[in-house]
Amino acid sequence: MDADFTPRLSVNIWPEEPGIVTDIAQAADLPLRPMQTALDRGRTAAGAGLGHQDDAASTKLLAARAGLRRTEDA
């Protein structure tokens, strides 16, 4: 996977409208728990200083928490 975190949908923008995510989840009869988890992940990423990167940059936090070493960190 390419580690290109050029913002297309930045971490700072995505969680700003949790109501949209919630509405979509409810309309699709999806549990809201996964949506809340995603929002929490976005907020955590923003708090970690990843706000101006693409929302996929939140995977950096998941990798670190799992003890994985990313190629670009080598």
URZI-V891103 format. One record per residue. N is the residue number from 1. RES is the residue in one small letter. PHI is phi in radians with two decimals (NA if undefined). NEAR is the number of other ideal C-beta (glycine too) atoms within 12 Angstrom. Layout:
BEGIN
N_RES_PHI_NEAR + N_RES_PHI_NEAR
END
This chain:
BEGIN
1_m_NA_10 + 2_d_-1.24_10 + 3_a_-1.59_17 + 4_d_-1.58_12 + 5_f_-1.91_24 + 6_t_-1.01_14 + 7_p_-1.10_18 + 8_r_-2.01_15 + 9_l_-2.44_21 + 10_s_-1.21_23 + 11_v_-0.96_33 + 12_n_-1.19_24 + 13_i_-1.49_20 + 14_w_-0.97_29 + 15_p_-1.33_30 + 16_e_-1.11_18 + 17_e_-2.11_16 + 18_p_-1.09_21 + 19_g_-1.08_14 + 20_i_-1.11_16 + 21_v_-1.08_25 + 22_t_-1.09_21 + 23_d_-1.07_14 + 24_i_-1.11_17 + 25_a_-1.09_21 + 26_q_-1.13_14 + 27_a_-1.11_12 + 28_a_-1.66_13 + 29_d_0.97_8 + 30_l_-1.67_17 + 31_p_-1.08_13 + 32_l_-1.38_20 + 33_r_-0.99_12 + 34_p_-1.08_16 + 35_m_-1.17_26 + 36_q_-1.13_18 + 37_t_-1.06_20 + 38_a_-1.12_26 + 39_l_-1.11_27 + 40_d_-1.08_19 + 41_r_-1.09_28 + 42_g_-1.12_34 + 43_r_-1.15_23 + 44_t_-1.13_25 + 45_a_-1.10_33 + 46_a_-1.10_25 + 47_g_-1.14_16 + 48_a_-1.53_21 + 49_g_1.54_15 + 50_l_-1.68_29 + 51_g_-1.00_25 + 52_h_-1.68_19 + 53_q_-1.79_28 + 54_d_-1.08_25 + 55_d_-1.05_31 + 56_a_-1.14_26 + 57_a_-1.12_34 + 58_s_-1.08_34 + 59_t_-1.15_24 + 60_k_-1.05_27 + 61_l_-1.20_26 + 62_l_-1.10_20 + 63_a_-1.11_19 + 64_a_-1.10_18 + 65_r_-1.14_14 + 66_a_-1.47_11 + 67_g_1.35_8 + 68_l_-1.54_14 + 69_r_-1.81_11 + 70_r_-1.45_19 + 71_t_-0.95_10 + 72_e_-1.24_13 + 73_d_-1.56_10 + 74_a_-1.22_7
END
